[in-house]
């Protein structure tokens, strides 16, 4: 439909059928809470089934007409990922919103990282996101206008020492989102990258290694509610990327304006260095 109406149509979360990964806590649970009053159906996908069941019960009590599917899934496992579209097809659901939210972090110098955790982080943050997008594209194209919301990070704009693999992975997510946005526009699929800065969720604590502590940027903190609200609004407005909060938005602009030699010099004087143990 080159030049047709479909490529210009906005993805409207109202009455959507959405798949949310990492839905047991943090942004994922907040996406479910904010979509629940608007959506037709929500598929909650994560490893922790008990937490998702509790969330589903909460949402169902508040929104009895909402259809909810709890799908326990280890997103690092390609076989389990491949089964997801089939689960939803068996329910008769027609997915038109994919929220790739699941992610892991690992704070500390690269040399001192446990390879199994680094590998798991790459599998979840990059491979699973890419695979799920590929798996659900046939549904999304069939039921356009539709949307893909990829949770990236301000970290993707920076080569961050002590957070090297995580930041590089988020750079991948942001660039992939930009490329797919161009490819899929004519199919009526909006692709948006949500790039938050620091947020008070369980992510930071889970990313820290024993004896380490991630640097704190208190002035830049946003709430999960604000980040999710901005992400959904950006998707509905067909925006390519969104950096929630004034400080985070200005930081992204500054970072992209600085030449790399200056950026290296600034990052080499970061306020705290992780140890190599």
C-alpha positions as CSV (number, residue, x, y, z in Angstrom):
1,X,0.0,0.0,0.0
2,X,2.7,2.5,-1.0
3,X,1.4,5.9,-0.5
4,X,-1.9,4.5,0.8
5,X,-3.9,5.3,3.9
6,X,-2.7,2.3,5.9
7,X,0.9,3.4,6.2
8,X,-0.3,6.7,7.8
9,X,-2.8,5.1,10.2
10,X,-1.9,5.4,13.9
11,X,-1.7,2.3,16.1
12,X,-4.5,2.8,18.7
13,X,-4.0,0.9,21.9
14,X,-7.8,1.0,22.5
15,X,-9.3,-2.5,21.9
16,X,-5.8,-3.9,21.1
17,X,-4.7,-7.4,21.6
18,X,-1.2,-7.1,23.1
19,X,1.7,-9.3,24.0
20,X,3.8,-8.0,26.8
21,X,7.1,-9.6,27.7
22,X,8.7,-9.3,31.1
23,X,5.2,-8.9,32.4
24,X,5.8,-10.2,35.9
25,X,7.1,-6.9,37.4
26,X,8.6,-3.5,36.6
27,X,7.7,-1.9,33.3
28,X,5.9,-5.0,32.0
29,X,3.4,-5.1,34.9
30,X,2.9,-1.3,34.5
31,X,2.2,-1.7,30.8
32,X,-0.4,-4.3,31.6
33,X,-2.0,-2.0,34.2
34,X,-2.2,1.0,31.9
35,X,-3.5,-1.0,28.9
36,X,-6.0,-3.0,31.0
37,X,-8.8,-0.3,30.8
38,X,-8.2,0.1,27.1
39,X,-7.3,-3.3,25.7
40,X,-9.4,-6.2,24.4
41,X,-6.9,-8.9,25.4
42,X,-3.5,-9.0,27.1
43,X,-0.9,-11.9,26.9
44,X,1.4,-11.7,29.9
45,X,4.8,-13.4,29.2
46,X,7.6,-14.0,31.6
47,X,9.3,-16.7,33.7
48,X,7.6,-16.0,37.0
49,X,4.1,-17.5,36.7
50,X,3.0,-16.8,40.3
51,X,3.6,-13.0,39.9
52,X,1.8,-13.0,36.6
53,X,-1.1,-14.9,38.0
54,X,-1.4,-12.3,40.8
55,X,-1.3,-9.5,38.3
56,X,-3.9,-11.1,36.1
57,X,-6.2,-11.6,39.1
58,X,-5.8,-7.9,40.0
59,X,-6.5,-6.8,36.4
60,X,-9.4,-9.1,36.0
61,X,-11.1,-7.9,39.1
62,X,-10.9,-4.3,38.0
63,X,-11.8,-5.1,34.3
64,X,-14.0,-8.1,34.0
65,X,-14.4,-7.9,30.3
66,X,-10.6,-8.0,29.7
67,X,-9.3,-11.2,28.3
68,X,-6.0,-12.2,29.9
69,X,-3.6,-15.1,29.1
70,X,-0.7,-15.9,31.4
71,X,2.0,-17.6,29.5
72,X,5.1,-18.7,31.4
73,X,8.1,-18.6,29.1
74,X,11.9,-18.5,29.4
75,X,12.7,-16.1,26.6
76,X,16.3,-17.3,26.5
77,X,14.9,-20.6,25.1
78,X,14.2,-20.4,21.3
79,X,11.9,-23.4,21.4
80,X,9.7,-21.7,24.0
81,X,9.7,-18.5,22.0
82,X,8.6,-20.3,18.9
83,X,5.6,-21.7,20.7
84,X,4.2,-18.3,21.7
85,X,2.3,-17.4,18.5
86,X,0.7,-20.9,18.5
87,X,-0.5,-20.4,22.1
88,X,-2.3,-17.2,21.1
89,X,-3.6,-18.6,17.8
90,X,-5.2,-21.4,19.8
91,X,-7.1,-18.8,21.8
92,X,-8.3,-17.2,18.5
93,X,-6.4,-14.0,19.3
94,X,-5.3,-11.6,16.7
95,X,-2.2,-9.8,18.0
96,X,-1.8,-6.2,16.9
97,X,0.6,-4.9,19.6
98,X,3.9,-6.4,20.6
99,X,5.7,-4.9,23.6
100,X,9.2,-6.2,23.8
101,X,10.0,-5.2,27.4
102,X,11.9,-8.1,28.9
103,X,15.5,-7.3,29.7
104,X,18.5,-8.0,32.0
105,X,21.4,-5.9,33.2
106,X,24.9,-6.7,34.5
107,X,26.9,-3.9,36.2
108,X,30.7,-4.3,36.5
109,X,33.8,-4.4,34.4
110,X,33.6,-6.7,31.4
111,X,36.5,-8.9,32.4
112,X,34.9,-9.7,35.8
113,X,31.5,-10.7,34.5
114,X,30.3,-14.3,34.6
115,X,30.0,-15.5,31.0
116,X,26.7,-17.3,31.7
117,X,25.1,-14.0,32.8
118,X,26.5,-12.0,29.9
119,X,25.3,-14.6,27.5
120,X,21.8,-14.7,29.1
121,X,21.6,-10.9,28.9
122,X,22.4,-10.9,25.2
123,X,19.9,-13.7,24.6
124,X,17.1,-11.9,26.3
125,X,17.9,-8.3,25.4
126,X,18.7,-8.8,21.7
127,X,18.1,-12.3,20.4
128,X,14.7,-12.8,22.0
129,X,13.5,-9.4,21.1
130,X,14.5,-9.9,17.5
131,X,13.1,-13.4,17.3
132,X,9.7,-12.5,18.8
133,X,9.4,-9.5,16.4
134,X,10.1,-11.9,13.5
135,X,7.6,-14.5,14.8
136,X,4.8,-12.0,15.3
137,X,5.2,-9.9,12.1
138,X,2.8,-12.0,10.1
139,X,0.0,-11.3,12.6
140,X,0.9,-7.7,12.9
141,X,0.9,-7.2,9.2
142,X,-2.4,-9.0,8.9
143,X,-4.1,-6.9,11.6
144,X,-2.7,-3.5,10.8
145,X,-2.6,-0.7,11.8
146,X,-0.5,-2.4,14.5
147,X,2.5,-1.6,16.6
148,X,5.8,-2.7,18.1
149,X,7.1,-1.0,21.2
150,X,10.7,-1.9,22.0
151,X,12.0,-1.0,25.4
152,X,15.5,0.3,24.8
153,X,17.4,2.8,27.1
154,X,19.3,6.0,27.3
155,X,22.2,3.7,27.8
156,X,22.0,2.8,24.1
157,X,23.2,6.3,23.2
158,X,26.5,5.8,25.1
159,X,29.4,3.4,25.2
160,X,29.2,3.0,29.0
161,X,32.2,1.5,30.9
162,X,31.1,-1.1,33.5
163,X,27.8,-1.5,31.6
164,X,29.4,-2.2,28.3
165,X,27.4,-5.2,27.0
166,X,24.1,-3.9,28.3
167,X,24.6,-0.5,26.6
168,X,25.7,-2.1,23.4
169,X,22.7,-4.3,23.4
170,X,20.4,-1.3,23.9
171,X,22.1,0.5,21.0
172,X,21.2,-2.6,18.9
173,X,17.6,-2.4,20.0
174,X,17.4,1.3,19.1
175,X,19.0,0.9,15.7
176,X,16.9,-2.2,14.9
177,X,13.8,-0.3,15.8
178,X,14.7,2.6,13.5
179,X,15.4,0.2,10.6
180,X,12.2,-1.8,11.1
181,X,10.2,1.4,11.3
182,X,11.3,2.3,7.8
183,X,10.7,-1.2,6.5
184,X,7.3,-1.7,8.0
185,X,5.7,1.7,7.6
186,X,4.0,0.8,4.4
187,X,2.5,-2.3,6.1
188,X,0.8,-0.1,8.6
189,X,3.1,-1.1,11.5
190,X,4.4,1.6,13.8
191,X,7.7,0.8,15.5
192,X,8.7,2.9,18.5
193,X,11.8,2.7,20.8
194,X,11.2,3.7,24.4
195,X,14.5,4.9,25.9
196,X,14.2,5.6,29.6
197,X,17.0,6.8,31.9
198,X,17.2,5.6,35.5
199,X,13.9,4.3,37.0
200,X,13.1,2.9,40.4
201,X,12.3,-0.7,39.6
202,X,14.1,-3.9,40.6
203,X,16.3,-3.7,37.5
204,X,19.2,-1.9,39.2
205,X,19.5,-4.3,42.1
206,X,19.3,-7.3,39.8
207,X,22.1,-5.9,37.6
208,X,24.5,-5.3,40.5
209,X,27.2,-7.9,41.2
210,X,28.0,-8.7,44.9
211,X,29.8,-5.8,46.5
212,X,29.0,-3.4,43.6
213,X,26.6,-0.5,43.4
214,X,25.4,1.2,40.3
215,X,25.9,5.0,40.2
216,X,22.8,6.9,41.1
217,X,21.4,9.8,39.1
218,X,18.6,10.9,41.5
219,X,17.7,14.1,39.6
220,X,17.0,12.0,36.4
221,X,14.8,9.4,38.0
222,X,11.4,8.8,36.5
223,X,8.6,6.6,37.8
224,X,7.5,3.5,35.9
225,X,4.1,5.1,35.5
226,X,5.5,8.1,33.7
227,X,7.8,6.0,31.5
228,X,5.1,3.6,30.4
229,X,2.6,6.4,29.8
230,X,5.1,8.3,27.6
231,X,5.9,5.1,25.7
232,X,2.3,4.3,24.9
233,X,1.6,7.9,23.9
234,X,4.7,8.0,21.6
235,X,3.5,4.8,19.9
236,X,0.0,6.2,19.3
237,X,1.6,9.4,17.9
238,X,3.8,7.4,15.6
239,X,7.0,8.7,17.1
240,X,10.3,6.8,16.4
241,X,11.9,7.2,19.9
242,X,11.0,8.7,23.2
243,X,13.2,9.7,26.1
244,X,10.9,10.2,29.1
245,X,11.8,13.2,31.3
246,X,13.4,16.5,30.6
247,X,16.9,15.6,32.0
248,X,17.0,12.3,30.0
249,X,15.8,14.0,26.8
250,X,18.4,16.7,27.2
251,X,21.1,14.2,28.0
252,X,20.3,12.3,24.8
253,X,20.6,15.5,22.7
254,X,23.9,16.4,24.4
255,X,25.4,13.0,24.0
256,X,24.6,12.8,20.3
257,X,26.0,16.3,19.8
258,X,29.4,15.6,21.4
259,X,32.3,14.2,19.3
260,X,33.4,10.8,20.3
261,X,36.9,11.8,21.6
262,X,35.2,14.2,24.0
263,X,32.7,11.6,25.0
264,X,35.5,9.1,25.7
265,X,37.2,11.7,27.9
266,X,34.1,12.3,29.9
267,X,33.3,8.7,30.4
268,X,36.8,7.9,31.4
269,X,36.3,10.2,34.4
270,X,33.0,8.6,35.5
271,X,32.2,9.0,39.2
272,X,32.7,5.4,40.1
273,X,34.6,2.5,38.7
274,X,33.5,-1.1,39.3
275,X,36.1,-3.6,40.4
276,X,37.4,-6.4,38.3
277,X,36.6,-9.2,40.8
